[in-house]
Structures are given as C-alpha cells and as structure tokens.
Amino acid sequence: MHRSPFLALVLSSGTALAATTASHPADRWELALQSGYTSNIGHNTPLDYEIIPTQLVLRSPMMFEFHAGSDGSRFLLRNRFAFLAESIVKGPESYYLGLNAAPSIEYWFPNGETSLYFSIGGGIGLTDSTRVVGGQGQDFTLNWFSEFGLRQQIAKDLSIMGGVYFLHHSNGGQTTPNPGIDALGATIGLGWQF
C-alpha cells in the first residue's frame, strides 16, 4: 500500500507528539483519592467542628501552559473536579456530600516527577442539618475550598500527594442566622494517571 509523504509525515508527527505528551503526568488524566483532617478556625459558628474531608478528585490533562522551561520545568493549568464525602466527627451534623470544581495551577520541577499544586474553587452539597444553634441551617449548602500541596510520582502511573486544605460550608444567606464552617487542616492522597 502506497502512502503519500505528506500523510506519512502527519501520522508520524501525531504519533510522536502523543507519545511525548502522554509520558508527562500533567498531560494525562489523574484520578486521586484524598483524605485528611480539618478543624474549625473561624468565628462563623460557636461550635467546635472537626471534619474528615474525603474526596475523589479528577484532574484533566494540561489545559494551558504559562511557561515551559528549557530545563524541563513547566508551569500550567489543569481542570479539577471533585466528589466530596466528608465525615463530621465533631459537630451537630454527621456528613456532607457535595461536588466542586476549580482550576489546578501546577509547577512541575525539571525531573517531571514532582510538582507543587494550588486550587481554589467551590460547589454545592447536602448535609443532615439539625436545629442546633450554630449548626448548618438547612441541608442544602454551598462549599468553598483552597488547597496547596506537593505531588510526587512513585511509579509511572502513580503519585502520592499531601498538602494544606481549607474548607468553608455555608448556606449562602438562605437562612437567618447564616452559620458557616471554616476549617483548616491537612490532606494526603494517592493519584492514578491514565
């Protein structure tokens, strides 16, 4: 079978590009399971909340690259989507289920195996609200979070991560008073790239 030189060049370029980009963790999808511990730091509520935030996080391949260094370092943007399943171990509610989304801003070191990441975003969720003063005023709530962490590849398709995590839950002023939770802590996780 005869192929034109132009078609052969396009096919070989596409194959080489796919092999090059797919080899870097930031150019692949990542599914991560993250969990940790946070405790109340704010003054929105008089209650002393303690929350175990567990998340199933999906990060997209790189969407935008701010800078690619000649040494192999990269500064880039990915999408981050998460399903939240939080256990409220101290407080009048017992759980929080939600969804959120955010950009994941990442700096990858020249080795292509270590990165710093930062995200800030929010979403919606449900909790089992009670009539306790200072607790969440209704089941439907909004969530807001920020995280800063370090990721390290431990195998071709696996990474470990850990960082500082801040969360905020409130009902957006839908009830009066509008109690909210501000909690700060740490998370660790395991990521799989595909």
C-alpha positions as CSV (number, residue, x, y, z in Angstrom):
1,M,0.0,0.0,0.0
2,H,1.4,3.4,-1.0
3,R,1.1,6.4,1.3
4,S,1.9,9.9,0.4
5,P,4.9,11.5,2.0
6,F,2.7,14.3,3.5
7,L,0.3,11.7,5.1
8,A,3.3,9.7,6.5
9,L,4.7,12.9,8.0
10,V,1.4,13.9,9.6
11,L,0.9,10.4,11.0
12,S,4.4,10.1,12.4
13,S,4.3,13.6,13.9
14,G,0.9,12.9,15.6
15,T,2.2,9.6,16.9
16,A,5.4,11.2,18.2
17,L,3.5,14.1,19.8
18,A,1.1,11.7,21.5
19,A,3.9,9.6,22.9
20,T,5.8,12.7,24.1
21,T,2.8,14.5,25.8
22,A,1.3,11.3,27.2
23,S,4.5,10.5,29.0
24,H,4.4,13.6,31.3
25,P,1.9,13.2,34.2
26,A,0.4,16.7,33.6
27,D,-0.6,15.6,30.1
28,R,-2.7,12.7,31.3
29,W,-5.9,12.4,33.3
30,E,-5.5,11.8,37.0
31,L,-7.9,10.2,39.4
32,A,-7.0,10.8,43.1
33,L,-8.4,9.7,46.4
34,Q,-7.6,12.3,49.1
35,S,-8.5,12.4,52.8
36,G,-7.3,14.2,55.9
37,Y,-8.4,16.1,58.9
38,T,-9.6,19.7,59.5
39,S,-10.9,21.6,62.5
40,N,-12.8,24.8,62.9
41,I,-10.8,28.0,62.8
42,G,-13.4,30.7,62.1
43,H,-15.9,32.6,64.1
44,N,-19.0,31.9,61.9
45,T,-20.2,29.3,64.5
46,P,-19.6,28.9,68.2
47,L,-19.4,25.1,67.6
48,D,-16.0,23.4,67.5
49,Y,-16.3,21.3,64.3
50,E,-13.9,18.5,63.3
51,I,-14.2,17.2,59.8
52,I,-12.6,14.4,57.8
53,P,-12.7,15.5,54.2
54,T,-12.5,12.6,51.8
55,Q,-12.6,13.5,48.0
56,L,-12.5,11.6,44.8
57,V,-10.6,14.1,42.5
58,L,-10.4,14.1,38.7
59,R,-7.8,16.3,37.1
60,S,-7.8,16.9,33.4
61,P,-4.7,16.9,31.1
62,M,-3.0,20.2,30.9
63,M,-5.4,22.9,29.5
64,F,-3.0,25.9,29.3
65,E,0.8,26.2,29.8
66,F,2.0,29.5,31.2
67,H,5.7,28.6,30.9
68,A,7.8,25.7,29.7
69,G,11.4,25.9,30.8
70,S,14.4,24.6,28.7
71,D,15.3,22.6,31.8
72,G,12.0,20.6,31.6
73,S,10.1,22.6,34.2
74,R,6.5,23.5,33.5
75,F,4.0,26.0,34.9
76,L,0.5,25.1,33.8
77,L,-3.2,24.9,34.4
78,R,-5.5,21.9,34.6
79,N,-9.2,21.4,35.5
80,R,-10.1,19.9,38.9
81,F,-13.4,18.2,39.7
82,A,-14.2,16.5,43.0
83,F,-16.9,14.4,44.7
84,L,-16.9,15.2,48.4
85,A,-17.8,12.7,51.1
86,E,-17.0,14.4,54.4
87,S,-17.4,12.8,57.8
88,I,-18.3,15.4,60.5
89,V,-16.8,13.7,63.6
90,K,-17.5,16.7,65.9
91,G,-20.5,18.9,65.3
92,P,-24.3,18.5,65.1
93,E,-24.3,17.2,61.6
94,S,-22.7,13.8,60.7
95,Y,-21.9,14.0,57.0
96,Y,-21.5,16.3,54.0
97,L,-21.8,15.1,50.4
98,G,-21.0,17.5,47.6
99,L,-19.4,18.4,44.3
100,N,-17.0,21.2,43.5
101,A,-14.7,22.4,40.7
102,A,-11.6,24.6,40.4
103,P,-8.5,25.2,38.3
104,S,-5.4,23.3,39.4
105,I,-2.4,25.6,39.0
106,E,0.8,23.4,39.0
107,Y,4.5,24.0,38.8
108,W,6.3,20.8,37.7
109,F,10.0,20.6,38.5
110,P,12.5,19.7,35.8
111,N,12.5,16.0,36.7
112,G,8.8,15.7,35.6
113,E,8.0,13.7,38.7
114,T,7.5,16.4,41.4
115,S,5.0,19.2,41.4
116,L,3.5,21.9,43.6
117,Y,-0.2,22.5,43.1
118,F,-2.7,25.1,44.2
119,S,-6.5,25.2,43.7
120,I,-9.3,27.5,44.9
121,G,-12.9,26.9,44.0
122,G,-16.3,25.8,45.2
123,G,-19.6,23.9,44.6
124,I,-22.7,22.6,46.2
125,G,-23.6,19.9,48.7
126,L,-26.0,18.4,51.2
127,T,-25.7,17.7,54.9
128,D,-28.0,16.4,57.6
129,S,-28.8,19.7,59.3
130,T,-30.2,19.9,62.8
131,R,-31.9,22.6,64.9
132,V,-28.7,23.0,67.0
133,V,-27.8,26.7,67.3
134,G,-24.6,27.4,65.3
135,G,-25.1,24.3,63.1
136,Q,-26.0,24.4,59.4
137,G,-29.4,26.0,59.0
138,Q,-30.5,23.7,56.2
139,D,-29.5,20.6,54.3
140,F,-28.5,22.3,51.0
141,T,-25.3,24.2,51.4
142,L,-22.5,25.8,49.3
143,N,-18.9,24.9,49.7
144,W,-15.6,26.7,49.1
145,F,-12.1,25.4,49.4
146,S,-8.5,26.1,48.7
147,E,-5.5,23.7,48.8
148,F,-1.8,23.9,48.4
149,G,0.3,20.8,48.2
150,L,3.1,18.7,46.9
151,R,2.8,15.7,44.5
152,Q,5.5,13.1,43.9
153,Q,5.4,10.3,41.3
154,I,6.2,6.9,42.9
155,A,5.7,4.9,39.7
156,K,4.9,5.6,36.1
157,D,1.2,5.9,36.7
158,L,1.0,6.5,40.5
159,S,1.7,9.5,42.6
160,I,1.3,10.5,46.3
161,M,0.3,13.9,47.4
162,G,-0.1,15.9,50.6
163,G,-1.0,19.5,51.5
164,V,-2.8,22.1,53.4
165,Y,-6.6,22.2,53.0
166,F,-9.1,24.9,53.9
167,L,-12.9,24.4,53.6
168,H,-15.9,26.6,54.0
169,H,-19.5,25.5,54.2
170,S,-22.5,27.8,54.5
171,N,-26.0,28.2,53.1
172,G,-25.2,31.5,51.3
173,G,-27.6,33.6,53.5
174,Q,-30.6,31.4,52.8
175,T,-31.4,31.3,56.5
176,T,-31.0,33.7,59.3
177,P,-28.7,33.4,61.1
178,N,-26.4,32.1,58.4
179,P,-23.9,29.9,60.3
180,G,-20.9,28.7,58.4
181,I,-18.0,26.4,58.9
182,D,-14.4,27.5,58.3
183,A,-12.0,24.6,58.8
184,L,-8.3,24.2,58.2
185,G,-6.1,21.0,58.2
186,A,-4.1,18.7,56.0
187,T,-4.8,16.0,53.4
188,I,-2.9,13.1,51.9
189,G,-3.7,11.2,48.8
190,L,-2.9,8.7,46.1
191,G,-3.3,9.5,42.4
192,W,-3.5,7.4,39.3
193,Q,-2.7,8.8,35.8
194,F,-4.3,7.3,32.7
